[in-house]
Amino acid sequence: MQDDRDILELLKAELAFLEKGGYRKGPRYPWRPTFMFEDSPTCINFQGEGHPRPCGECALIQFVPEDRKKLRYPCRHI
């Protein structure tokens, strides 16, 4: 199922997350660095409910360079 969220609203949500201190407020995974988009509520797998959705379904995939889209974490290359 393709991510049908509006891209402008998605980016506004990311900005709001950043403005509220988003990535500074206690990392989800303390043993690794925090990654933009991947560790954000804008990620389609942020809630971690059951089986993760493929990153190729994310609305943000359009911002990933073509040669990076098949990597395990393509959003790290935005």
N, C-alpha and C positions, 0 to 999 in steps of 0.2 A: 504494500500500500504506500503510495507516494505521499510525502509530506506536503500537505496542501496549505500550510500556513502562508500568509501574505509576507513576502520578503521584507517589505518596508516595516511592517509591524514587528517582525522578528528582530530586525536590526535596532528598532527603537527599544525593544525589550532588553536587548544586549546592552545598549547604552544606559538604560535605567539601572540594570544590574551593576554595571561599572560605577555609575554615579553613587550608588548606595554602598560602595566599598566591596562589591562582589567577590573578587578573587582574594582579597585580604582577610576575609572573615573565616578563619579556620578552614584549611583545605579538606576536601572530601577524602583524599588519600594522602596522609601525612608522610608516607615513605617515598613519594615521588614529587617532582615539580608540578605545579598547577599549569594546565594548558587552556589557553583561550578557546572558547566555543565548546570544547570537549567537556570541560568542568563547569559549564554554564547551564542555567535552566533553559537556554535556547537549544541545547542538544536534544535530539529526539530520544535519546537513551538516558537522559539525566535522572529520571526517577528510578532506573534500574529494576523495573518490574518484569520479572521473568526473563523471557528471551529478548535479547537486544535486536533492534531493527537494523538492517544493513545501512551503512552510512550513505550508500548510493541513493537512498530514499530521502535523505535530508534536503531541505530547501536550500541550504548553504552550499551544497555540492557544486553549484554553478560557479562558485568563487575559487574552487580548487583547480590548480593547473591540470590539464589533461593527463600529463605523465605522472601525476600523483594521486589520481582518483581511485586507483585500484589498491593503494596502500592500506594497511590495517587501520590507520587513523588519518584519513585524508584531511580532516579539518585542521590538523596541526600545520598544514601548508597554506592556509589562507593568508 
